[in-house]
Amino acid sequence: MVDVYRGDTEPTRRFIDFAAFIALFPQLIAGPVLRYKDLADQFTYRTHTMEKFGEGAFRFMQGFIKKVFIADSIAPLADSAFALSDPSTADAWLGILAYTAQLYFDFSGYSDMAIGLGLMMGFRFNENFNQPYISQSITEFWRRWHISLSTWLRDYLYIPLGGNRNSTVKTYRNLLLTMLLGGLWHGANWTFLLWGAWHGLLLSVERALGVSGSPSGFRFFRWALTFLFVMLGWVTFRASTITEAFGFYGAMFSFDGAGLSDVFVQGIRDLNLAILVLAFGVIAMMGLKDRLGHREVGPILSGWRSAAAPLLVPVFALAVLKLSAESFSPFLYFQF
């Protein structure tokens, strides 16, 4: 209704198109967050081909593997760390590293599956992730993470509040309010409000410093600092209460030097650690492609994909068996 009121899209003339959009099931639970204007033309005309169906099936299997083989295998590391009453520094850092990877592969896996299902039905949805963990600023991070939500917050909250059209102080106010409301969108909990405030504050500081949201090249220090800020934010996102979050922060920076605690080690397996290493290896490889360009790493990735493509269906089948043999494992974003 807002888009029609603004004149951004024409109102639909057929009730069946409206009903089909409301009931377009692949993305309803956790995104990508679609607007009617993104799909209006596709309700009028879209193609159904074996090539598009195959592309969708391929994308769906990729997302399923991300979720079941990677995210679910990492989950015990994060769950065990946050369940500890007195985690060591090593416990806390390993736990938040695991949650950082788990959340990305869980949610991007869901998005891949939704995009794949859409393609199988002839719809082409917008992309929702673009290698967010290689960002060199929080501004760039929000252009790569949950893209459909960040653009929604921009178009329906930040710009209506005034955006950057008024004074500098009001611009910072608008950024902070937008991210606070973005935090509350995830749930009515002080932890989400604090997470939103953290990102709103960082976005305001970057704007004051003139930090670019689309940097050229790669600067290691900026990437490392951004990745640290993102992980610190994920602590409040994962914790159940503010007290639990600050207790976890205390463990992260106590530097007790005790290594992993015996209680933590008993709750994890070597496979969990191996999958965590694999997850960050995948993130690094795809990040190199994004930063260095196709010319430098393209041949390596092409060879890797050619070798991995025949394994997709067998690995997908194993993932189905793994899911069948284990307990119910909901997507993380189903709770929001």
C-alpha positions as CSV (number, residue, x, y, z in Angstrom):
1,M,0.0,0.0,0.0
2,V,2.9,2.4,0.8
3,D,4.5,1.7,-2.6
4,V,1.2,2.3,-4.4
5,Y,0.6,5.5,-2.4
6,R,4.1,6.7,-3.3
7,G,3.6,5.9,-6.9
8,D,6.5,3.4,-6.8
9,T,4.3,0.6,-8.3
10,E,1.0,0.3,-10.0
11,P,-1.8,-1.4,-8.0
12,T,-2.5,-4.9,-9.1
13,R,-5.7,-5.3,-11.2
14,R,-6.2,-9.0,-10.5
15,F,-7.0,-10.4,-7.1
16,I,-5.3,-13.7,-8.1
17,D,-1.9,-11.8,-8.4
18,F,-2.4,-10.2,-5.0
19,A,-3.3,-13.6,-3.4
20,A,-0.4,-15.3,-5.1
21,F,2.1,-12.7,-3.8
22,I,0.7,-13.0,-0.3
23,A,1.0,-16.8,-0.4
24,L,4.4,-17.0,-2.2
25,F,5.6,-19.6,0.3
26,P,9.4,-20.0,-0.3
27,Q,10.4,-16.7,1.3
28,L,7.5,-16.1,3.8
29,I,9.2,-17.2,7.0
30,A,12.7,-15.6,6.8
31,G,13.2,-13.8,3.5
32,P,14.4,-12.5,1.2
33,V,12.0,-9.7,2.1
34,L,10.1,-9.2,-1.1
35,R,7.9,-6.3,-2.2
36,Y,5.1,-6.6,-4.7
37,K,6.9,-4.3,-7.1
38,D,9.9,-6.7,-7.2
39,L,7.6,-9.4,-8.6
40,A,4.8,-7.5,-10.4
41,D,6.1,-8.1,-13.9
42,Q,6.8,-11.8,-13.1
43,F,3.2,-12.4,-12.2
44,T,2.3,-11.1,-15.6
45,Y,5.0,-12.9,-17.5
46,R,7.6,-15.4,-16.5
47,T,9.3,-18.3,-18.1
48,H,9.2,-22.0,-17.1
49,T,12.2,-23.9,-18.5
50,M,14.2,-27.0,-17.6
51,E,17.3,-24.7,-17.5
52,K,15.6,-22.4,-14.9
53,F,14.3,-25.4,-12.9
54,G,17.7,-27.0,-12.9
55,E,19.3,-23.8,-11.8
56,G,16.7,-23.6,-9.0
57,A,17.3,-27.2,-7.9
58,F,21.1,-26.6,-7.9
59,R,20.6,-23.5,-5.7
60,F,18.2,-25.3,-3.4
61,M,20.7,-28.1,-2.8
62,Q,23.5,-25.6,-2.1
63,G,21.4,-24.0,0.6
64,F,20.3,-27.3,2.1
65,I,24.0,-28.3,2.4
66,K,24.9,-25.0,4.0
67,K,22.2,-25.5,6.6
68,V,22.5,-29.2,7.4
69,F,26.2,-30.0,6.8
70,I,27.8,-26.7,7.9
71,A,25.5,-24.7,10.2
72,D,24.0,-27.6,12.1
73,S,27.5,-29.2,12.6
74,I,28.8,-25.9,14.0
75,A,25.8,-25.3,16.3
76,P,27.1,-27.5,19.2
77,L,30.2,-25.2,19.5
78,A,28.1,-22.1,19.9
79,D,25.4,-23.7,22.1
80,S,27.9,-25.3,24.4
81,A,29.8,-22.0,24.9
82,F,26.7,-19.9,25.6
83,A,25.4,-22.6,28.0
84,L,28.5,-22.4,30.2
85,S,28.0,-20.6,33.5
86,D,31.7,-19.6,33.6
87,P,33.3,-19.9,30.2
88,S,37.1,-19.4,29.8
89,T,38.4,-16.9,27.3
90,A,39.1,-19.6,24.8
91,D,35.6,-21.0,25.3
92,A,34.0,-17.6,24.6
93,W,36.1,-16.8,21.5
94,L,35.6,-20.2,20.0
95,G,31.9,-20.0,20.8
96,I,31.3,-16.6,19.2
97,L,33.4,-17.6,16.1
98,A,31.2,-20.7,15.8
99,Y,28.0,-18.6,16.1
100,T,29.3,-16.1,13.6
101,A,29.7,-18.8,11.0
102,Q,26.6,-20.7,12.0
103,L,24.3,-17.7,11.7
104,Y,25.7,-16.9,8.2
105,F,25.4,-20.4,6.8
106,D,22.1,-21.1,8.4
107,F,20.4,-17.9,7.1
108,S,22.2,-17.7,3.8
109,G,21.3,-21.4,3.3
110,Y,17.7,-20.6,3.9
111,S,17.8,-17.7,1.4
112,D,19.5,-20.0,-1.2
113,M,16.7,-22.5,-0.7
114,A,14.0,-19.9,-1.0
115,I,15.6,-18.4,-4.2
116,G,16.0,-22.0,-5.6
117,L,12.4,-22.8,-4.9
118,G,11.3,-19.6,-6.6
119,L,13.4,-20.4,-9.6
120,M,11.8,-23.8,-9.8
121,M,8.4,-22.1,-10.0
122,G,9.7,-19.5,-12.6
123,F,10.2,-16.6,-10.1
124,R,13.6,-14.9,-9.8
125,F,14.0,-13.4,-6.3
126,N,16.5,-10.7,-5.3
127,E,19.8,-11.9,-3.7
128,N,20.0,-11.6,0.0
129,F,23.7,-12.0,0.8
130,N,26.9,-10.9,-0.8
131,Q,29.9,-12.2,1.1
132,P,29.2,-10.0,4.2
133,Y,32.2,-11.2,6.3
134,I,34.7,-9.6,3.9
135,S,33.3,-6.1,4.6
136,Q,35.7,-3.4,5.6
137,S,33.2,-1.3,7.4
138,I,29.8,-1.7,9.1
139,T,28.3,0.4,6.4
140,E,29.5,-2.1,3.8
141,F,28.4,-4.9,6.0
142,W,24.8,-3.8,5.9
143,R,25.1,-3.6,2.1
144,R,26.0,-7.2,2.0
145,W,24.2,-8.8,5.0
146,H,20.4,-9.5,4.7
147,I,20.3,-7.1,1.8
148,S,16.5,-7.2,1.5
149,L,16.0,-6.2,5.1
150,S,18.7,-3.4,5.1
151,T,17.1,-1.9,2.0
152,W,13.6,-2.2,3.6
153,L,14.9,-0.4,6.7
154,R,16.4,2.3,4.5
155,D,13.3,2.8,2.3
156,Y,10.5,2.5,4.9
157,L,12.2,3.9,8.1
158,Y,15.5,5.8,7.4
159,I,14.3,7.9,4.4
160,P,10.8,8.7,5.9
161,L,12.5,9.8,9.1
162,G,14.4,12.3,7.0
163,G,17.5,10.3,6.0
164,N,20.5,12.6,5.6
165,R,18.5,15.5,4.2
166,N,18.5,17.5,7.4
167,S,21.1,18.5,9.9
168,T,24.0,16.2,10.8
169,V,22.6,15.6,14.3
170,K,19.3,14.5,12.8
171,T,21.1,12.2,10.3
172,Y,22.8,10.4,13.2
173,R,19.4,10.3,15.1
174,N,17.8,8.7,12.0
175,L,20.5,6.1,11.7
176,L,20.3,5.2,15.4
177,L,16.4,5.1,15.4
178,T,16.4,3.0,12.2
179,M,18.8,0.4,13.7
180,L,17.0,0.4,17.1
181,L,13.8,-0.4,15.2
182,G,15.7,-3.0,13.2
183,G,16.8,-4.6,16.4
184,L,13.2,-4.7,17.7
185,W,12.1,-6.2,14.4
186,H,14.0,-9.4,15.5
187,G,12.2,-9.6,18.8
188,A,10.9,-7.6,21.9
189,N,14.1,-8.2,24.0
190,W,16.6,-5.8,25.4
191,T,19.4,-7.9,23.7
192,F,18.1,-7.1,20.3
193,L,17.6,-3.4,21.2
194,L,21.2,-3.3,22.3
195,W,22.4,-5.1,19.1
196,G,20.5,-2.5,17.0
197,A,22.0,0.4,19.1
198,W,25.5,-1.0,18.6
199,H,25.1,-1.1,14.9
200,G,23.4,2.3,14.8
201,L,26.3,3.8,16.8
202,L,28.9,2.3,14.6
203,L,27.1,3.5,11.4
204,S,27.0,7.0,12.9
205,V,30.7,7.0,13.8
206,E,31.6,5.8,10.3
207,R,29.5,8.5,8.7
208,A,31.1,11.1,10.9
209,L,34.6,9.8,9.9
210,G,33.6,9.6,6.2
211,V,34.2,5.9,5.9
212,S,33.3,4.5,2.5
213,G,30.6,1.9,2.2
214,S,32.1,0.7,-1.1
215,P,35.9,0.6,-0.6
216,S,38.3,-0.3,-3.4
217,G,41.0,-2.8,-2.7
218,F,41.5,-4.6,0.6
219,R,42.9,-3.2,3.8
220,F,43.5,-6.0,6.4
221,F,43.2,-3.8,9.5
222,R,39.9,-2.3,8.4
223,W,38.5,-5.8,7.6
224,A,39.8,-7.2,11.0
225,L,38.3,-4.3,12.9
226,T,34.9,-4.7,11.1
227,F,34.8,-8.4,11.7
228,L,35.6,-7.9,15.4
229,F,32.8,-5.3,15.7
230,V,30.3,-7.7,13.9
231,M,31.2,-10.6,16.2
232,L,30.9,-8.4,19.3
233,G,27.4,-7.5,18.1
234,W,26.5,-11.1,17.6
235,V,27.1,-11.8,21.3
236,T,24.0,-9.7,22.3
237,F,22.1,-11.2,19.3
238,R,22.7,-14.7,20.6
239,A,22.5,-14.1,24.4
240,S,19.1,-14.6,26.1
241,T,19.6,-11.7,28.5
242,I,21.7,-8.6,28.9
243,T,23.3,-10.1,32.0
244,E,24.3,-13.2,30.0
245,A,25.7,-11.0,27.2
246,F,27.9,-9.0,29.5
247,G,29.0,-12.1,31.3
248,F,30.1,-13.5,27.9
249,Y,31.9,-10.3,27.1
250,G,33.7,-10.5,30.4
251,A,34.9,-14.0,29.6
252,M,36.1,-12.9,26.1
253,F,38.3,-10.3,27.6
254,S,39.4,-11.8,30.9
255,F,42.3,-13.5,29.2
256,D,42.6,-16.1,31.9
257,G,45.0,-18.2,29.8
258,A,43.3,-21.5,30.8
259,G,42.5,-22.7,27.3
260,L,39.3,-24.6,26.6
261,S,37.6,-25.8,29.8
262,D,37.0,-29.5,30.4
263,V,33.2,-29.0,30.5
264,F,33.3,-27.3,27.1
265,V,35.5,-30.0,25.5
266,Q,33.2,-32.7,26.7
267,G,30.3,-31.2,24.8
268,I,31.9,-31.0,21.4
269,R,33.6,-33.3,18.8
270,D,36.5,-33.0,16.5
271,L,34.1,-33.0,13.6
272,N,32.5,-29.8,14.9
273,L,35.9,-28.1,14.9
274,A,36.8,-29.5,11.4
275,I,33.5,-28.1,9.9
276,L,34.2,-24.7,11.6
277,V,37.6,-24.6,9.8
278,L,35.9,-25.6,6.6
279,A,33.2,-22.9,7.0
280,F,35.8,-20.1,7.4
281,G,37.8,-21.6,4.5
282,V,34.7,-21.2,2.2
283,I,34.2,-17.7,3.5
284,A,37.8,-16.8,2.8
285,M,37.8,-18.3,-0.7
286,M,34.6,-16.5,-1.7
287,G,35.9,-13.4,-0.1
288,L,39.1,-13.5,-2.1
289,K,37.1,-13.9,-5.3
290,D,35.1,-10.8,-4.4
291,R,38.2,-8.7,-3.4
292,L,40.8,-9.8,-5.8
293,G,38.6,-10.2,-8.8
294,H,37.9,-13.1,-11.2
295,R,41.2,-12.8,-13.0
296,E,43.4,-13.7,-10.0
297,V,41.3,-16.4,-8.4
298,G,38.9,-17.3,-11.1
299,P,40.8,-20.2,-12.5
300,I,41.2,-21.7,-9.1
301,L,37.5,-21.3,-8.3
302,S,36.5,-22.7,-11.7
303,G,38.6,-25.8,-11.1
304,W,37.2,-26.2,-7.6
305,R,33.6,-25.9,-8.9
306,S,34.2,-28.3,-11.7
307,A,35.5,-30.8,-9.3
308,A,32.8,-30.2,-6.7
309,A,29.8,-30.1,-9.1
310,P,29.5,-33.9,-9.5
311,L,29.6,-34.2,-5.7
312,L,26.6,-31.9,-5.1
313,V,23.9,-34.5,-5.5
314,P,25.6,-37.2,-3.4
315,V,26.4,-34.6,-0.7
316,F,22.8,-33.4,-0.8
317,A,21.6,-37.0,-0.3
318,L,23.9,-37.4,2.6
319,A,22.6,-34.2,4.1
320,V,19.0,-35.5,3.8
321,L,20.1,-38.7,5.6
322,K,21.9,-36.6,8.3
323,L,18.8,-34.5,8.9
324,S,16.6,-37.6,9.0
325,A,18.9,-39.2,11.6
326,E,19.1,-36.2,13.9
327,S,16.6,-34.2,15.9
328,F,14.6,-31.4,14.6
329,S,16.8,-28.4,13.6
330,P,14.9,-25.2,12.9
331,F,16.3,-22.3,11.0
332,L,17.7,-19.6,13.3
333,Y,15.7,-16.9,11.7
334,F,12.4,-18.7,12.4
335,Q,12.5,-17.3,15.9
336,F,12.3,-13.7,14.7
